[in-house]
């Protein structure tokens, strides 16, 4: 399962992609790819470029098995 995550609150906005896989033999594993975000308190997450994130999201949406999560 691949998730596109938008985290929005009164002081920050962030977007990133996370993934979860499960194998009955070895169990489950999850990871998050570098994201992009900012906040009014000086918080800045620029671990990836927006164009790179856009290309990755377009690829994920083409898989037709994506979950979009918006957290407030």
N, C-alpha and C positions, 0 to 999 in steps of 0.2 A: 504494500500500500504506500502510495506517495501522497503527501499532503502539502498544499501550499498554505502557509500560515501567515495571517495578517494579525499583528498584535497592536491594538490601538487603546490608549487610555488618555487621561487628561494631560499628560506631559510627554508621552512618547508614541512614536509610530515605528513599527518594524515589520519587515517581510522576509521570510526565508522558506526554504523547502526542507521538509523532513521525510524520512522514509523508515518503514518498518517491514521486516521480513521474518517469517517463522518457518522453521524446519522441525518436524517432530523428533528428529534424531539429535539435533544440537540445540534446539530451543530458539528463542527469538532474539532479534538484534535491531537496534534503531540508531539512526544518526541524523544530524542536521547539516545541511550544506551552508557555507558562508552566506550571510545575509546582508541586508542594507537597512539602516534605520537612523533616526535622529530624535532628539528630545529638546525641550525648551530649557532644561537644566544643564545643557552643554553635552549631554550624551550623544555620541556619534559612533555608529557602526558602519564602516565603509569597507568591509572585508571583501566585497565584490562590487563590480561596476554595475550600474543599473541595466546597461545594454546586455551584459552577460546574464543577469538574472531574468531579463525579459526573454532572451533566447531559450533559456532553460525551462521557463514556465510554458512557453509555446510548445516545446517538445513534450513536456509532461501532459499538457492538455490534449495533445494528439494521441496519447496512450488510451484515452477513454476510460481510465480507471483511477481517477484522481479525486481527492477529497479536498475541498477548500474550507479552511477553518478561519473564522474571524473571532478574535477574542477581545473583549472590552475590559 
